[in-house]
Amino acid sequence: MFCRIGPPSYVVTASDMHPVSSHGVIVKYADDTYLIIPANNQNTCIAEIQHIEQWANSNNLKLNQSKSKEIVFTKPRSCQQTNLPPPIVQGFETVQRISVLGVTLTFLLLLLVCVS
């Protein structure tokens, strides 16, 4: 998400980054940041991203929107729909799978582990 300083410096700098909503969670590892928002609080998504952008600006960083992805998880049996909804945040790409620390998560909450 941010890339102007090295991972150790980012970990220290990002220690004061917290979500706006008490229902949101921000997970940080090295220089990767993940914002997790429950579906029933998706209305807070834009405010959360704006808060992260403001935090980044105040720390001389920039949110890299070309690397920012949005994924909506659904229950596997409730919705086999493969049409992606439009992104909530302008400039973000909506995807059906996302890789987190080498583990791929799909929108149906399936885990795909690739060992090379």
Buried (B, 14 or more C-beta within 10 A) or exposed (E): BBEEBEEEEBBEBBEEBEBBBEEBEBEBEEBBBBBEBEEEBEEBBEEBBEBBBEBBEEBEBEBEBEEBBBBBBBEEEEEEEEEBEEBBBEEBBBBEEBEEEEEEBBBBEEEEEEEE
